[in-house]
Amino acid sequence: ELVDSRDAIGRIGSDLVDTYPPGVAVLAPGEVITKEILEGLLAAKADGVRIAYATDSSLKKLRVLSK
């Protein structure tokens, strides 16, 4: 399901989320989304880093496994 990114904290992500550059996955499918991961992604986005592969590259919503 697609949920507000803040509601995704503590849930299991189902998307690969990558920052480019450098092109290293920050979040892999099956990984628990933590506050630190989300804040890092949002900070990178704010700095102009491209967010790749996420269902919503704005990071307003993240795809997670249903409960």
C-alpha positions as MATLAB code, in Angstrom:
seq = 'ELVDSRDAIGRIGSDLVDTYPPGVAVLAPGEVITKEILEGLLAAKADGVRIAYATDSSLKKLRVLSK';
ca = [
       0.000    0.000    0.000;
       1.083    3.586   -0.577;
       1.171    5.602    2.667;
       2.286    9.031    3.815;
       6.050    8.866    4.297;
       5.837    9.684    8.037;
       3.352    6.823    8.470;
       5.852    4.475    6.799;
       8.298    4.671    9.728;
       8.510    1.254   11.358;
       6.887   -0.455    8.360;
       8.499   -2.744    5.803;
       9.239   -0.985    2.536;
       8.506   -2.595   -0.810;
      10.371   -0.182   -3.101;
      14.015    0.191   -3.937;
      14.911    3.820   -3.187;
      18.179    5.147   -4.535;
      19.887    8.531   -4.461;
      21.629    9.555   -7.652;
      24.379   10.485   -7.488;
      26.010    8.388   -6.056;
      23.637    5.623   -7.177;
      23.678    3.569   -4.004;
      20.422    2.097   -2.688;
      19.336    3.721    0.561;
      16.274    1.544    1.045;
      15.811   -1.968   -0.300;
      12.592   -3.996   -0.568;
      11.976   -5.857    2.694;
      13.871   -3.331    4.815;
      12.271   -1.576    7.791;
      11.872    2.140    7.138;
      13.427    4.050   10.029;
      13.188    7.706   10.962;
      16.888    8.073   10.168;
      16.510    6.587    6.685;
      13.532    8.802    5.896;
      15.215   11.942    7.233;
      18.354   11.165    5.220;
      16.348   10.713    2.033;
      14.389   13.918    2.639;
      17.610   15.861    3.344;
      19.182   14.526    0.143;
      16.060   15.489   -1.833;
      16.136   18.993   -0.303;
      19.779   19.311   -1.389;
      18.767   18.583   -4.977;
      19.798   14.922   -5.126;
      17.680   12.866   -7.540;
      15.560   10.154   -5.902;
      15.413    7.126   -8.172;
      13.153    4.056   -8.341;
      10.734    5.128   -5.581;
       7.070    4.904   -6.547;
       6.764    8.572   -5.490;
      10.050   10.389   -6.111;
       8.768   13.376   -4.131;
       8.927   11.082   -1.056;
       5.550   12.357    0.124;
       4.407    8.735    0.010;
       6.232    5.438    0.289;
       5.102    1.979   -0.771;
       5.022   -0.497    2.127;
       3.803   -4.028    2.651;
       0.240   -4.292    3.868;
      -0.222   -5.180    7.512;
];
